Amino acid sequence: MNAFNPAYSNGAMMDIGIYTIYPMVVLFGRPRAIQASGFVLHSGVDGQGAVNFAYEGMNATILYSKIANSSLPTEIEGESGNLMADRINQINRVTWHPRPAAASGKGPATEVVDLTVPTPHDEYYYEVAEFLDLIAAGKRESAINSHANSLITMEIIDEVRRQLGVVYPADASR
C-alpha cells in the first residue's frame, strides 16, 4: 500500500497530520516546544500519533491517524467557554459552549450557541478559487495561507518525524 511506503515520503503525519497542525499555526503561531509520540509501522512510517504543543499561557494537543478512525470534534477551550467544530478538515458546524458561572459546573444552565455559517460550495472550491485568483493577479503568496505559516508547519512536521524516528529515503538528498 502506497500510504505506508517510505519511498513515497508519506505516512500519517505527512498525509493527514498536516491538516491538524496548519490550523494551529494559523490560530496560535509557532509553539515554544512540542512533544510527539506515535506508532511507527514495520515499514518505518508513522501510522498514528499525538503531539503536545506548548505555547505561552496555554497548551494544545492534536491527534492524527491513518490506521484508526475518529469522530472527535475540534475543541478550543477557554476560560469563558469552549468553541467546538465538528471536524477540522471541512467544518460543517461550529458551536459555542459558554462556561457555567459556578466553578463546580452546577451553576445555571448555559445555552449552546450555533455559530455555523453555511458554505454553498464543495470543500475544495475555496482553495481552488484562491489559487486561481493568485495566478490571475500575478501573486506568488496568498494573504490567507502565507509562506511563513507553511514553513512553520513543515518545521513542526520535521520535528515530529525526528522525535518519532521516521526517516525517508528522500531525506538523504537534503
KOLTOR-500076 format. One line per 8 residues: their letters; for each residue x, y, z of C-alpha. Coordinates in pm, whole numbers, padded with zeros to 5 digits. Layout:
<nodes>
a) X:Y:Z ~ ...
</nodes>
This chain:
<nodes>
mnafnpay) 00000:00000:00000 ~ 00147:00336:-00105 ~ 00013:00516:00205 ~ 00274:00342:00420 ~ 00563:00311:00174 ~ 00863:00521:00287 ~ 00978:00553:-00075 ~ 00689:00799:-00119
sngammdi) 00782:01004:00192 ~ 00438:00966:00342 ~ 00272:00812:00644 ~ 00011:00955:00875 ~ 00178:01286:00966 ~ 00279:01372:00610 ~ -00059:01271:00469 ~ -00319:01391:00719
giytiypm) -00132:01525:01021 ~ -00069:01850:00836 ~ -00445:01920:00845 ~ -00430:01930:01225 ~ -00106:02128:01255 ~ -00161:02402:00998 ~ -00478:02540:01163 ~ -00296:02552:01499
vvlfgrpr) -00013:02751:01342 ~ -00259:02994:01183 ~ -00455:03037:01507 ~ -00174:03034:01764 ~ 00159:03072:01582 ~ 00481:02883:01639 ~ 00479:02677:01959 ~ 00762:02715:02212
aiqasgfv) 00806:02338:02225 ~ 00647:02016:02101 ~ 00646:01661:02228 ~ 00541:01385:01990 ~ 00454:01022:02045 ~ 00319:00775:01797 ~ 00310:00431:01648 ~ 00567:00359:01378
lhsgvdgq) 00476:00073:01146 ~ 00713:-00203:01036 ~ 00768:-00012:00710 ~ 00922:00277:00907 ~ 00642:00531:00858 ~ 00406:00651:01129 ~ 00055:00509:01139 ~ -00076:00744:01407
gavnfaye) 00040:00990:01666 ~ -00027:01259:01921 ~ 00158:01588:01952 ~ 00154:01819:02252 ~ 00229:02185:02184 ~ 00349:02433:02448 ~ 00253:02797:02393 ~ 00286:03097:02620
gmnatily) -00004:03065:02865 ~ -00162:02758:02704 ~ -00106:02414:02560 ~ -00266:02219:02280 ~ -00281:01859:02162 ~ -00351:01712:01821 ~ -00421:01350:01729 ~ -00382:01200:01382
skianssl) -00413:00851:01238 ~ -00425:00656:00914 ~ -00486:00327:01094 ~ -00786:00427:01307 ~ -01091:00646:01257 ~ -01204:00915:01496 ~ -01522:01113:01534 ~ -01379:01354:01792
pteieges) -01461:01718:01725 ~ -01210:02002:01727 ~ -01232:02192:02052 ~ -01073:02516:02166 ~ -01113:02551:02542 ~ -01102:02888:02709 ~ -01183:03048:03040 ~ -01522:03169:02917
gnlmadri) -01624:02852:02737 ~ -01544:02614:02453 ~ -01558:02661:02078 ~ -01642:02332:01904 ~ -01611:02243:01536 ~ -01745:01911:01415 ~ -01416:01837:01238 ~ -01106:02024:01128
nqinrvtw) -01068:01948:00757 ~ -01414:02055:00641 ~ -01605:02229:00915 ~ -01980:02190:00881 ~ -02090:02301:01228 ~ -01943:02539:01486 ~ -02088:02589:01833 ~ -02001:02800:02137
hprpaaas) -02047:02635:02477 ~ -02035:02904:02746 ~ -01887:02800:03077 ~ -02134:02772:03365 ~ -02097:03050:03622 ~ -02006:02822:03911 ~ -01666:02656:03907 ~ -01835:02330:04009
gkgpatev) -02030:02329:03684 ~ -02352:02320:03885 ~ -02442:02682:03819 ~ -02728:02796:03599 ~ -02753:02611:03271 ~ -02588:02782:02978 ~ -02722:02775:02627 ~ -02514:02644:02340
vdltvptp) -02488:02898:02057 ~ -02474:02771:01698 ~ -02220:02984:01505 ~ -02238:02780:01185 ~ -02218:02973:00859 ~ -02332:02751:00572 ~ -02097:02731:00275 ~ -02264:02665:-00058
hdeyyyev) -01958:02515:-00226 ~ -01758:02192:-00218 ~ -01477:02175:00037 ~ -01205:02239:-00225 ~ -01383:02524:-00402 ~ -01228:02797:-00187 ~ -00877:02653:-00219 ~ -00902:02638:-00597
aefldlia) -01063:02984:-00618 ~ -00781:03136:-00409 ~ -00521:02964:-00627 ~ -00682:03089:-00949 ~ -00713:03443:-00807 ~ -00341:03442:-00718 ~ -00248:03334:-01069 ~ -00475:03597:-01225
agkresai) -00326:03869:-01002 ~ 00031:03753:-01065 ~ 00088:03699:-00693 ~ 00323:03438:-00551 ~ 00181:03425:-00200 ~ -00166:03410:-00053 ~ -00267:03654:00220 ~ -00481:03369:00358
nshansli) -00221:03091:00355 ~ 00118:03254:00395 ~ 00459:03109:00319 ~ 00557:03178:00681 ~ 00273:02962:00817 ~ 00358:02686:00570 ~ 00725:02695:00669 ~ 00644:02679:01043
tmeiidev) 00409:02386:00974 ~ 00680:02197:00784 ~ 00934:02266:01061 ~ 00690:02116:01312 ~ 00629:01813:01091 ~ 01004:01761:01057 ~ 01040:01777:01437 ~ 00754:01529:01487
rrqlgvvy) 00921:01293:01242 ~ 01256:01340:01420 ~ 01101:01260:01758 ~ 00925:00951:01618 ~ 01232:00834:01426 ~ 01060:00847:01088 ~ 01322:00885:00813 ~ 01252:00865:00441
padasr) 01497:00777:00161 ~ 01446:01129:00018 ~ 01584:01277:00343 ~ 01932:01162:00237 ~ 01929:01414:-00050 ~ 01893:01712:00184
</nodes>
